[in-house]
Amino acid sequence: MRFVQGFLRQVVAGFAVLLALTVVLGIVYPAVVWGISRIGTDSAEGSPLRDARGCVVGSSLIGVDPQVAPGEPDPFFHTRVTGSVSDDDAFAPGDPAAALPTNQGPSSEVLASFVEQRRAAIAARENVDPAAVPADAVTGSGSGIDPDISPAYAAIQIARVAQVNGASVSDVEALVAEYTHGPQYGVLGAEAVNVPELNLALRDTYRPGEETRCGGQG
C-alpha cells in the first residue's frame, strides 16, 4: 500500500513539474523573448528597408552591390565585394543567399591578384589615384554580405554619384553623413556607412522614376 501511495505521489509530482515547465518554457519564455524582440527597432523582422511608397525593397543588414550594364551611368554607392567568392572572378558579384567568405589566406597569390585588380578597377571607376582606394573596397567581409563601408570608401564615390544623379557634391555628402553610424555600443568597431539605406535614399530623392510596383512588377 505504501508503495502504491509513494508511486502515486511521484506521478503527481512529476506531472506537476512537467506542467509547470511546459507553461514556463513553452509559453511564458517564448512570449517574453518575442516581446523583447519587438522593442525598439524591427531587426527581429530582418530590418526591412521600405521605399517612399512603403514597399519592402531590401534589408539594412544585407549588402547587395548594385550592378549596372557596361557603359551605363553608375548612380549608386557600392558595397564591399559581395556574394560567393569565385577563384576566377575578382569581384564575384552574386546572390546574397549564396554569400560566402573567401578561403584565400594572406599569402594567397590569387587573393593578392584580386586585390590589385579590384584596386585598379575601383580607381578607374571613381577617377582617383589607386593609393586612395581603402582596404575595405578591395576585400570582402567574413559574411560576404556586409552592408557597411568605411567613410573613406564612401568619400571617393561621392563625386561620381553626385554627377550621375544631377546632385551637388554637398548634398550627397550630407546624405552620406546621415547614413553614417558610429561604433556599435559606442566602442565596438569604427564609423561606417550603411550602403543599402544610403542607396535607397538616393533613389527616392533623385531617381523616383525607377520605382516599380510592390511585388517586383513594373
PAPAVO-418113 format. One record per atom (N, C-alpha, C): residue in three letters; residue number from 1; z, x, y. Coordinates in steps of 0.1 Angstrom, whole numbers. Each point is the difference from the previous one (the first is absolute). Layout:
ALA | NUM | Z | X | Y
...
END
This chain:
MET | 1 | 0 | 8 | -12
MET | 1 | 0 | -8 | 12
MET | 1 | 0 | 9 | 13
ARG | 2 | 9 | 10 | -1
ARG | 2 | 0 | 9 | 12
ARG | 2 | -13 | 7 | 2
PHE | 3 | -7 | 3 | -11
PHE | 3 | -13 | 7 | 0
PHE | 3 | -10 | -9 | 7
VAL | 4 | 0 | -13 | -3
VAL | 4 | -9 | -10 | 6
VAL | 4 | 3 | -1 | 14
GLN | 5 | 13 | -2 | 4
GLN | 5 | 3 | -1 | 14
GLN | 5 | -4 | 12 | 8
GLY | 6 | 3 | 12 | -6
GLY | 6 | -4 | 12 | 7
GLY | 6 | -15 | 1 | 2
PHE | 7 | -7 | -4 | -11
PHE | 7 | -15 | 1 | 1
PHE | 7 | -5 | -10 | 11
LEU | 8 | 5 | -12 | 1
LEU | 8 | -4 | -9 | 10
LEU | 8 | 3 | 5 | 14
ARG | 9 | 12 | 6 | 1
ARG | 9 | 3 | 6 | 14
ARG | 9 | -10 | 11 | 4
GLN | 10 | -4 | 8 | -10
GLN | 10 | -10 | 10 | 2
GLN | 10 | -13 | -6 | 4
VAL | 11 | -4 | -11 | -7
VAL | 11 | -13 | -6 | 3
VAL | 11 | 0 | -6 | 14
VAL | 12 | 11 | -7 | 4
VAL | 12 | 1 | -6 | 13
VAL | 12 | 0 | 11 | 11
ALA | 13 | 8 | 10 | -2
ALA | 13 | 0 | 11 | 10
ALA | 13 | -13 | 7 | 1
GLY | 14 | -7 | 2 | -11
GLY | 14 | -14 | 6 | 1
GLY | 14 | -9 | -9 | 7
PHE | 15 | 0 | -13 | -3
PHE | 15 | -8 | -10 | 7
PHE | 15 | 2 | 0 | 15
ALA | 16 | 13 | 1 | 3
ALA | 16 | 4 | -1 | 15
ALA | 16 | -5 | 13 | 7
VAL | 17 | 1 | 11 | -7
VAL | 17 | -5 | 13 | 6
VAL | 17 | -16 | -1 | 2
LEU | 18 | -6 | -5 | -11
LEU | 18 | -15 | -2 | 0
LEU | 18 | -4 | -9 | 12
LEU | 19 | 7 | -11 | 1
LEU | 19 | -3 | -10 | 11
LEU | 19 | 2 | 6 | 13
ALA | 20 | 11 | 7 | 2
ALA | 20 | 3 | 6 | 13
ALA | 20 | -10 | 11 | 4
LEU | 21 | -4 | 9 | -10
LEU | 21 | -9 | 10 | 3
LEU | 21 | -14 | -6 | 3
THR | 22 | -4 | -10 | -7
THR | 22 | -13 | -7 | 2
THR | 22 | 0 | -5 | 14
VAL | 23 | 10 | -6 | 5
VAL | 23 | 1 | -6 | 13
VAL | 23 | -1 | 12 | 11
VAL | 24 | 8 | 10 | -2
VAL | 24 | 1 | 11 | 9
VAL | 24 | -12 | 9 | 0
LEU | 25 | -5 | 4 | -12
LEU | 25 | -11 | 9 | 0
LEU | 25 | -13 | -7 | -1
GLY | 26 | -1 | -12 | -4
GLY | 26 | -12 | -7 | -1
GLY | 26 | -4 | -9 | 11
ILE | 27 | 11 | -4 | 8
ILE | 27 | -3 | -9 | 11
ILE | 27 | 5 | 6 | 14
VAL | 28 | 13 | 3 | 0
VAL | 28 | 6 | 5 | 13
VAL | 28 | -6 | 13 | 4
TYR | 29 | 0 | 10 | -9
TYR | 29 | -5 | 13 | 4
TYR | 29 | -15 | 0 | 5
PRO | 30 | -9 | -6 | -8
PRO | 30 | -14 | -1 | 4
PRO | 30 | -1 | -7 | 13
ALA | 31 | 8 | -11 | 2
ALA | 31 | -1 | -7 | 13
ALA | 31 | 4 | 8 | 12
VAL | 32 | 11 | 8 | -2
VAL | 32 | 4 | 9 | 11
VAL | 32 | -10 | 10 | 3
VAL | 33 | -6 | 7 | -10
VAL | 33 | -10 | 10 | 2
VAL | 33 | -12 | -6 | 7
TRP | 34 | -4 | -12 | -5
TRP | 34 | -12 | -7 | 7
TRP | 34 | 3 | -3 | 14
GLY | 35 | 13 | -4 | 3
GLY | 35 | 3 | -4 | 14
GLY | 35 | 0 | 12 | 9
ILE | 36 | 6 | 11 | -5
ILE | 36 | 1 | 13 | 8
ILE | 36 | -15 | 5 | 3
SER | 37 | -8 | -1 | -10
SER | 37 | -14 | 5 | 2
SER | 37 | -8 | -8 | 10
ARG | 38 | 5 | -12 | 4
ARG | 38 | -7 | -8 | 10
ARG | 38 | 6 | 3 | 14
ILE | 39 | 10 | 8 | 1
ILE | 39 | 6 | 3 | 13
ILE | 39 | -8 | 10 | 7
GLY | 40 | -3 | -2 | 13
GLY | 40 | -7 | 10 | 8
GLY | 40 | -15 | -1 | -3
THR | 41 | -6 | 11 | -4
THR | 41 | -15 | 0 | -2
THR | 41 | -4 | -7 | -12
ASP | 42 | -14 | -1 | -2
ASP | 42 | -5 | -7 | -11
ASP | 42 | -5 | 10 | -10
SER | 43 | 7 | 12 | -1
SER | 43 | -4 | 10 | -10
SER | 43 | 0 | -4 | -14
ALA | 44 | 9 | -10 | -3
ALA | 44 | 1 | -5 | -14
ALA | 44 | -13 | -7 | -4
GLU | 45 | -8 | -5 | 10
GLU | 45 | -12 | -6 | -3
GLU | 45 | -12 | 9 | 0
GLY | 46 | 3 | 13 | 1
GLY | 46 | -11 | 10 | 1
GLY | 46 | -4 | 4 | 14
SER | 47 | 8 | -4 | 10
SER | 47 | -2 | 3 | 14
SER | 47 | -15 | -3 | 4
PRO | 48 | -4 | -13 | -2
PRO | 48 | -14 | -3 | 3
PRO | 48 | -3 | 1 | 15
LEU | 49 | -13 | 4 | 3
LEU | 49 | -5 | 0 | 13
LEU | 49 | -8 | -12 | 3
ARG | 50 | 2 | -7 | 11
ARG | 50 | -7 | -12 | 3
ARG | 50 | -8 | 2 | 13
ASP | 51 | -12 | -4 | 0
ASP | 51 | -8 | 1 | 12
ASP | 51 | 3 | -11 | 10
ALA | 52 | -8 | 0 | 11
ALA | 52 | 3 | -9 | 11
ALA | 52 | 0 | -15 | -5
ARG | 53 | -7 | -3 | -11
ARG | 53 | -1 | -14 | -5
ARG | 53 | 11 | -3 | -10
GLY | 54 | 8 | 10 | -4
GLY | 54 | 11 | -2 | -9
GLY | 54 | -5 | 3 | -15
CYS | 55 | -12 | 5 | -1
CYS | 55 | -5 | 3 | -14
CYS | 55 | 6 | 14 | -4
VAL | 56 | 4 | 1 | -13
VAL | 56 | 4 | 13 | -6
VAL | 56 | -12 | 9 | -2
VAL | 57 | 0 | 11 | 6
VAL | 57 | -11 | 10 | -1
VAL | 57 | 3 | 13 | -6
GLY | 58 | 13 | 1 | -4
GLY | 58 | 4 | 13 | -6
GLY | 58 | 15 | 1 | 0
SER | 59 | 5 | 12 | -2
SER | 59 | 14 | 3 | 0
SER | 59 | 3 | 12 | 8
SER | 60 | 11 | 0 | 8
SER | 60 | 4 | 11 | 8
SER | 60 | 5 | 12 | -9
LEU | 61 | 2 | -3 | -13
LEU | 61 | 6 | 10 | -9
LEU | 61 | -11 | 7 | -8
ILE | 62 | -13 | -4 | 1
ILE | 62 | -11 | 5 | -8
ILE | 62 | -11 | 5 | 10
GLY | 63 | -2 | 13 | -1
GLY | 63 | -10 | 7 | 8
GLY | 63 | -14 | -2 | -7
VAL | 64 | -9 | -6 | 7
VAL | 64 | -14 | -2 | -5
VAL | 64 | -9 | 7 | 11
ASP | 65 | -7 | 11 | -4
ASP | 65 | -8 | 7 | 9
ASP | 65 | -13 | -8 | 3
PRO | 66 | -2 | -4 | 13
PRO | 66 | -12 | -8 | 3
PRO | 66 | -12 | 9 | -2
GLN | 67 | -10 | -6 | -6
GLN | 67 | -13 | 7 | -2
GLN | 67 | -11 | -7 | 8
VAL | 68 | -9 | 8 | 5
VAL | 68 | -12 | -5 | 7
VAL | 68 | -12 | 6 | -6
ALA | 69 | -11 | -7 | 1
ALA | 69 | -13 | 5 | -6
ALA | 69 | -4 | 12 | 8
PRO | 70 | -7 | 9 | -7
PRO | 70 | -4 | 13 | 6
PRO | 70 | -9 | -3 | 13
GLY | 71 | 4 | 6 | 11
GLY | 71 | -8 | -2 | 12
GLY | 71 | 5 | -11 | 9
GLU | 72 | 9 | -9 | -6
GLU | 72 | 6 | -11 | 8
GLU | 72 | 11 | 5 | 8
PRO | 73 | 3 | -7 | 12
PRO | 73 | 11 | 4 | 8
PRO | 73 | 13 | -2 | -8
ASP | 74 | 10 | 8 | 3
ASP | 74 | 12 | 0 | -7
ASP | 74 | 11 | -4 | 9
PRO | 75 | 5 | -13 | 0
PRO | 75 | 9 | -5 | 10
PRO | 75 | 15 | 1 | -3
PHE | 76 | 3 | 5 | -12
PHE | 76 | 14 | -1 | -4
PHE | 76 | 7 | 13 | -2
PHE | 77 | 13 | 0 | -1
PHE | 77 | 7 | 12 | -4
PHE | 77 | 0 | 1 | -15
HIS | 78 | 1 | 13 | -4
HIS | 78 | -1 | 3 | -14
HIS | 78 | 14 | 4 | -5
THR | 79 | 3 | -3 | -13
THR | 79 | 12 | 4 | -6
THR | 79 | -2 | 13 | -6
ARG | 80 | 10 | 4 | -8
ARG | 80 | -1 | 12 | -8
ARG | 80 | -10 | -3 | -11
VAL | 81 | -3 | 10 | -9
VAL | 81 | -8 | -2 | -11
VAL | 81 | 6 | -11 | -9
THR | 82 | -7 | -10 | -3
THR | 82 | 5 | -12 | -8
THR | 82 | -8 | -2 | -13
GLY | 83 | 6 | -8 | -9
GLY | 83 | -7 | -3 | -12
GLY | 83 | 2 | 10 | -11
SER | 84 | -6 | -2 | -11
SER | 84 | 2 | 9 | -11
SER | 84 | -7 | 13 | 3
VAL | 85 | 6 | 11 | -4
VAL | 85 | -6 | 13 | 3
VAL | 85 | -10 | 4 | -10
SER | 86 | -12 | 5 | 4
SER | 86 | -10 | 4 | -9
SER | 86 | -2 | 15 | 2
ASP | 87 | -4 | 7 | -11
ASP | 87 | -2 | 14 | 0
ASP | 87 | -13 | 4 | 7
ASP | 88 | -8 | -10 | 3
ASP | 88 | -13 | 3 | 6
ASP | 88 | -2 | -7 | 13
ASP | 89 | 10 | -6 | 6
ASP | 89 | -1 | -7 | 12
ASP | 89 | 12 | 4 | 9
ALA | 90 | -4 | 7 | 11
ALA | 90 | 10 | 5 | 9
ALA | 90 | 9 | -10 | 7
PHE | 91 | -6 | -12 | 2
PHE | 91 | 7 | -11 | 7
PHE | 91 | 5 | -10 | -9
ALA | 92 | -7 | -3 | -11
ALA | 92 | 4 | -10 | -10
ALA | 92 | 5 | -13 | 6
PRO | 93 | -8 | -6 | 9
PRO | 93 | 4 | -13 | 4
PRO | 93 | -1 | -10 | -11
GLY | 94 | 10 | -8 | -2
GLY | 94 | -1 | -9 | -12
GLY | 94 | 10 | -12 | 2
ASP | 95 | 0 | -8 | -10
ASP | 95 | 8 | -12 | -1
ASP | 95 | 15 | 4 | 0
PRO | 96 | 8 | -5 | 9
PRO | 96 | 14 | 3 | 0
PRO | 96 | 7 | -3 | -13
ALA | 97 | -6 | -10 | -8
ALA | 97 | 6 | -3 | -13
ALA | 97 | -1 | 12 | -10
ALA | 98 | -10 | 9 | 3
ALA | 98 | -2 | 11 | -9
ALA | 98 | 5 | 13 | 6
ALA | 99 | 9 | -1 | 10
ALA | 99 | 5 | 11 | 7
ALA | 99 | 8 | 9 | -9
LEU | 100 | -2 | 13 | 1
LEU | 100 | 8 | 10 | -8
LEU | 100 | 1 | 12 | 9
PRO | 101 | 11 | 8 | -2
PRO | 101 | 1 | 13 | 6
PRO | 101 | -9 | 10 | -7
THR | 102 | -3 | 11 | 7
THR | 102 | -9 | 10 | -6
THR | 102 | 9 | 8 | -10
ASN | 103 | -7 | 5 | -10
ASN | 103 | 7 | 9 | -10
ASN | 103 | -3 | 15 | 4
GLN | 104 | -7 | 2 | 11
GLN | 104 | -3 | 13 | 4
GLN | 104 | 11 | 7 | 7
GLY | 105 | 5 | 12 | -4
GLY | 105 | 11 | 6 | 6
GLY | 105 | -4 | 9 | 11
PRO | 106 | 10 | 7 | 7
PRO | 106 | -3 | 8 | 11
PRO | 106 | -9 | 12 | -3
SER | 107 | 0 | 4 | -12
SER | 107 | -9 | 11 | -4
SER | 107 | -14 | -4 | -4
SER | 108 | -3 | -13 | 0
SER | 108 | -12 | -5 | -5
SER | 108 | -12 | 3 | 10
GLU | 109 | -10 | 6 | -6
GLU | 109 | -12 | 3 | 8
GLU | 109 | -7 | -13 | 4
VAL | 110 | 0 | -10 | -9
VAL | 110 | -6 | -13 | 3
VAL | 110 | 7 | -6 | 12
LEU | 111 | 13 | 0 | 0
LEU | 111 | 7 | -6 | 12
LEU | 111 | -3 | 8 | 13
ALA | 112 | 0 | 13 | -1
ALA | 112 | -3 | 8 | 12
ALA | 112 | -14 | -3 | 5
SER | 113 | -9 | -2 | -9
SER | 113 | -14 | -3 | 4
SER | 113 | 0 | -14 | 6
PHE | 114 | 7 | -10 | -5
PHE | 114 | 1 | -13 | 5
PHE | 114 | 6 | 0 | 14
VAL | 115 | 10 | 8 | 2
VAL | 115 | 7 | 0 | 13
VAL | 115 | -10 | 5 | 11
GLU | 116 | -8 | 11 | -4
GLU | 116 | -9 | 5 | 10
GLU | 116 | -12 | -10 | 3
GLN | 117 | -4 | -7 | -11
GLN | 117 | -10 | -10 | 2
GLN | 117 | 5 | -11 | 9
ARG | 118 | 12 | -4 | -2
ARG | 118 | 5 | -11 | 8
ARG | 118 | 2 | 4 | 14
ARG | 119 | 5 | 13 | 2
ARG | 119 | 3 | 5 | 14
ARG | 119 | -13 | 0 | 8
ALA | 120 | -11 | 5 | -7
ALA | 120 | -13 | 1 | 7
ALA | 120 | -5 | -14 | 3
ALA | 121 | 1 | -9 | -9
ALA | 121 | -6 | -14 | 2
ALA | 121 | 8 | -7 | 11
ILE | 122 | 13 | 1 | 0
ILE | 122 | 8 | -7 | 10
ILE | 122 | -2 | 6 | 13
ALA | 123 | -1 | 13 | 1
ALA | 123 | -2 | 7 | 13
ALA | 123 | -14 | -5 | 6
ALA | 124 | -10 | -1 | -9
ALA | 124 | -13 | -5 | 5
ALA | 124 | 1 | -14 | 4
ARG | 125 | 7 | -9 | -7
ARG | 125 | 1 | -14 | 3
ARG | 125 | 7 | -2 | 13
GLU | 126 | 11 | 8 | 3
GLU | 126 | 8 | -2 | 12
GLU | 126 | -5 | 10 | 11
ASN | 127 | -9 | 8 | -2
ASN | 127 | -5 | 10 | 10
ASN | 127 | 11 | 8 | 5
VAL | 128 | 7 | 6 | -9
VAL | 128 | 11 | 9 | 4
VAL | 128 | -1 | 13 | -8
ASP | 129 | 7 | 10 | 4
ASP | 129 | 0 | 13 | -7
ASP | 129 | 7 | -2 | -13
PRO | 130 | -5 | 6 | -11
PRO | 130 | 6 | -1 | -13
PRO | 130 | 15 | 3 | 0
ALA | 131 | 4 | 9 | 8
ALA | 131 | 14 | 4 | 1
ALA | 131 | 9 | -11 | 5
ALA | 132 | -6 | -10 | 7
ALA | 132 | 8 | -11 | 6
ALA | 132 | 2 | -11 | -11
VAL | 133 | -6 | 1 | -11
VAL | 133 | 2 | -10 | -11
VAL | 133 | 13 | 2 | -7
PRO | 134 | 10 | -9 | 1
PRO | 134 | 13 | 2 | -6
PRO | 134 | 0 | 0 | -15
ALA | 135 | 11 | 4 | -6
ALA | 135 | 0 | 1 | -15
ALA | 135 | -1 | -13 | -7
ASP | 136 | 7 | -11 | 6
ASP | 136 | -1 | -13 | -7
ASP | 136 | -14 | -6 | 0
ALA | 137 | -8 | 5 | 8
ALA | 137 | -14 | -5 | 1
ALA | 137 | -8 | 5 | -12
VAL | 138 | 4 | 11 | -6
VAL | 138 | -8 | 6 | -10
VAL | 138 | 6 | 0 | -14
THR | 139 | 12 | -7 | -1
THR | 139 | 7 | -1 | -12
THR | 139 | 4 | -14 | -3
GLY | 140 | 1 | -4 | -13
GLY | 140 | 4 | -13 | -3
GLY | 140 | 15 | -1 | -2
SER | 141 | 5 | -12 | 0
SER | 141 | 15 | -2 | -2
SER | 141 | 3 | -1 | -15
GLY | 142 | 12 | 0 | -3
GLY | 142 | 4 | -1 | -14
GLY | 142 | -4 | -14 | -7
SER | 143 | 0 | -10 | 9
SER | 143 | -4 | -13 | -5
SER | 143 | -15 | -3 | 0
GLY | 144 | -7 | 7 | 9
GLY | 144 | -14 | -2 | 1
GLY | 144 | -3 | -12 | 9
ILE | 145 | 10 | -7 | 5
ILE | 145 | -2 | -11 | 9
ILE | 145 | 9 | 0 | 12
ASP | 146 | 4 | 12 | 5
ASP | 146 | 9 | 1 | 11
ASP | 146 | -7 | -7 | 12
PRO | 147 | 7 | -10 | 7
PRO | 147 | -6 | -6 | 11
PRO | 147 | 2 | 7 | 13
ASP | 148 | 8 | 11 | 0
ASP | 148 | 3 | 7 | 12
ASP | 148 | -7 | 13 | 2
ILE | 149 | -3 | 4 | 12
ILE | 149 | -5 | 13 | 3
ILE | 149 | 8 | 6 | 11
SER | 150 | -1 | 13 | 2
SER | 150 | 8 | 6 | 11
SER | 150 | -6 | -3 | 13
PRO | 151 | 8 | 0 | 11
PRO | 151 | -5 | -2 | 13
PRO | 151 | -11 | 10 | 4
ALA | 152 | 1 | 12 | -6
ALA | 152 | -11 | 10 | 3
ALA | 152 | -13 | -4 | -6
TYR | 153 | 0 | -6 | -12
TYR | 153 | -13 | -5 | -6
TYR | 153 | -5 | -12 | 8
ALA | 154 | 9 | -8 | 4
ALA | 154 | -4 | -12 | 9
ALA | 154 | -6 | 5 | 13
ALA | 155 | 6 | 10 | 6
ALA | 155 | -5 | 5 | 13
ALA | 155 | -14 | 5 | 0
ILE | 156 | -4 | 7 | -11
ILE | 156 | -14 | 5 | 0
ILE | 156 | -10 | -11 | -2
GLN | 157 | 4 | -12 | -4
GLN | 157 | -9 | -11 | -3
GLN | 157 | -1 | -9 | 12
ILE | 158 | 8 | 1 | 10
ILE | 158 | 1 | -9 | 11
ILE | 158 | -13 | -1 | 8
ALA | 159 | -6 | 12 | 3
ALA | 159 | -12 | 0 | 9
ALA | 159 | -11 | -8 | -7
ARG | 160 | -2 | 3 | -13
ARG | 160 | -11 | -7 | -8
ARG | 160 | 2 | -15 | 0
VAL | 161 | 12 | -4 | -4
VAL | 161 | 4 | -14 | -1
VAL | 161 | -2 | -7 | 14
ALA | 162 | 4 | 6 | 10
ALA | 162 | -1 | -6 | 14
ALA | 162 | -15 | -2 | 3
GLN | 163 | -8 | 10 | -2
GLN | 163 | -14 | 0 | 3
GLN | 163 | -8 | -11 | -8
VAL | 164 | 2 | 0 | -13
VAL | 164 | -7 | -10 | -8
VAL | 164 | 4 | -14 | 3
ASN | 165 | 13 | -2 | 4
ASN | 165 | 5 | -14 | 3
ASN | 165 | -2 | -4 | 14
GLY | 166 | -5 | 9 | 8
GLY | 166 | -2 | -3 | 14
GLY | 166 | 13 | -2 | 8
ALA | 167 | 10 | 8 | -5
ALA | 167 | 14 | -1 | 6
ALA | 167 | 2 | 13 | 8
SER | 168 | 10 | 0 | 8
SER | 168 | 4 | 12 | 7
SER | 168 | 9 | 8 | -9
VAL | 169 | 0 | 13 | 2
VAL | 169 | 9 | 9 | -8
VAL | 169 | 14 | -3 | 2
SER | 170 | 4 | -4 | 12
SER | 170 | 14 | -3 | 3
SER | 170 | 4 | -13 | -7
ASP | 171 | -9 | -10 | -2
ASP | 171 | 4 | -12 | -7
ASP | 171 | 2 | 3 | -15
VAL | 172 | -9 | 8 | -5
VAL | 172 | 1 | 3 | -15
VAL | 172 | 13 | 9 | -2
GLU | 173 | 3 | 9 | 9
GLU | 173 | 12 | 8 | -1
GLU | 173 | 12 | -10 | 1
ALA | 174 | 0 | -10 | 8
ALA | 174 | 11 | -9 | 0
ALA | 174 | 2 | -8 | -13
LEU | 175 | -12 | -4 | -6
LEU | 175 | 1 | -6 | -13
LEU | 175 | 6 | 9 | -11
VAL | 176 | -4 | 12 | 0
VAL | 176 | 5 | 10 | -9
VAL | 176 | 15 | 2 | 2
ALA | 177 | 5 | 0 | 12
ALA | 177 | 14 | 1 | 3
ALA | 177 | 7 | -12 | -5
GLU | 178 | -6 | -12 | 1
GLU | 178 | 7 | -12 | -4
GLU | 178 | 2 | 0 | -15
TYR | 179 | -9 | 6 | -8
TYR | 179 | 1 | 0 | -14
TYR | 179 | 4 | 13 | -6
THR | 180 | 7 | 8 | 9
THR | 180 | 7 | 12 | -5
THR | 180 | 14 | -3 | -2
HIS | 181 | 5 | 3 | -12
HIS | 181 | 15 | -2 | -3
HIS | 181 | 7 | 13 | -2
GLY | 182 | 12 | 0 | 2
GLY | 182 | 8 | 12 | -1
GLY | 182 | 4 | 3 | -15
PRO | 183 | 8 | 10 | -2
PRO | 183 | 5 | 3 | -14
PRO | 183 | 7 | -12 | -6
GLN | 184 | -1 | -2 | -13
GLN | 184 | 7 | -11 | -6
GLN | 184 | 15 | 2 | 1
TYR | 185 | 7 | -11 | 4
TYR | 185 | 14 | 0 | 3
TYR | 185 | 4 | 10 | 10
GLY | 186 | -10 | 5 | 8
GLY | 186 | 2 | 9 | 11
GLY | 186 | 1 | 15 | -5
VAL | 187 | 1 | 3 | -13
VAL | 187 | 2 | 13 | -4
VAL | 187 | -10 | 5 | -11
LEU | 188 | -6 | -10 | -7
LEU | 188 | -9 | 4 | -12
LEU | 188 | -14 | 1 | 5
GLY | 189 | -7 | 12 | -3
GLY | 189 | -14 | 1 | 4
GLY | 189 | -2 | 3 | 14
ALA | 190 | -12 | -3 | 5
ALA | 190 | -4 | 3 | 14
ALA | 190 | -7 | -12 | 6
GLU | 191 | -3 | 1 | 12
GLU | 191 | -8 | -11 | 7
GLU | 191 | -13 | -2 | -8
ALA | 192 | -5 | -12 | -1
ALA | 192 | -12 | -3 | -7
ALA | 192 | -7 | -13 | 6
VAL | 193 | -13 | -1 | -2
VAL | 193 | -7 | -11 | 6
VAL | 193 | -5 | -8 | -12
ASN | 194 | 3 | -13 | 0
ASN | 194 | -4 | -9 | -10
ASN | 194 | -15 | -4 | 2
VAL | 195 | -9 | 5 | -8
VAL | 195 | -14 | -3 | 1
VAL | 195 | -5 | -14 | -2
PRO | 196 | 5 | -7 | -11
PRO | 196 | -4 | -14 | -2
PRO | 196 | 4 | -9 | 12
GLU | 197 | 11 | 2 | 5
GLU | 197 | 5 | -8 | 12
GLU | 197 | -9 | 3 | 12
LEU | 198 | -2 | 13 | 2
LEU | 198 | -8 | 5 | 12
LEU | 198 | -14 | -5 | -1
ASN | 199 | -6 | 1 | -11
ASN | 199 | -14 | -5 | -2
ASN | 199 | -2 | -15 | 2
LEU | 200 | 10 | -7 | -5
LEU | 200 | 0 | -15 | 2
LEU | 200 | 1 | -3 | 15
ALA | 201 | 9 | 7 | 7
ALA | 201 | 1 | -3 | 14
ALA | 201 | -13 | 4 | 8
LEU | 202 | -7 | 11 | -5
LEU | 202 | -12 | 3 | 6
LEU | 202 | -11 | -11 | -2
ARG | 203 | -1 | -5 | -12
ARG | 203 | -10 | -10 | -4
ARG | 203 | 3 | -13 | 8
ASP | 204 | 13 | -4 | 1
ASP | 204 | 3 | -12 | 7
ASP | 204 | -3 | 1 | 15
THR | 205 | 2 | 12 | 5
THR | 205 | -2 | 2 | 14
THR | 205 | -14 | 3 | 4
TYR | 206 | -7 | 8 | -7
TYR | 206 | -13 | 4 | 4
TYR | 206 | -12 | -4 | -8
ARG | 207 | 3 | -5 | -12
ARG | 207 | -11 | -4 | -9
ARG | 207 | 3 | -14 | -7
PRO | 208 | 4 | -10 | 8
PRO | 208 | 3 | -13 | -6
PRO | 208 | -12 | -6 | -7
GLY | 209 | -12 | 3 | 4
GLY | 209 | -12 | -6 | -6
GLY | 209 | -2 | 4 | -15
GLU | 210 | 8 | 11 | -4
GLU | 210 | -1 | 4 | -14
GLU | 210 | 9 | -8 | -9
GLU | 211 | 7 | -9 | 5
GLU | 211 | 9 | -8 | -9
GLU | 211 | -8 | -8 | -9
THR | 212 | 6 | -2 | -12
THR | 212 | -5 | -10 | -10
THR | 212 | 10 | -11 | -2
ARG | 213 | -5 | -10 | -7
ARG | 213 | 10 | -11 | -2
ARG | 213 | 10 | 4 | -11
CYS | 214 | 11 | -6 | 1
CYS | 214 | 11 | 3 | -10
CYS | 214 | -6 | -3 | -14
GLY | 215 | 3 | 9 | -9
GLY | 215 | -5 | -1 | -14
GLY | 215 | -11 | 10 | -2
GLY | 216 | -5 | 7 | 10
GLY | 216 | -9 | 11 | -1
GLY | 216 | -15 | -5 | 0
GLN | 217 | -2 | -13 | 5
GLN | 217 | -14 | -5 | 0
GLN | 217 | -4 | 0 | 15
GLY | 218 | -13 | 5 | 2
GLY | 218 | -4 | 1 | 14
GLY | 218 | -5 | -14 | 5
END
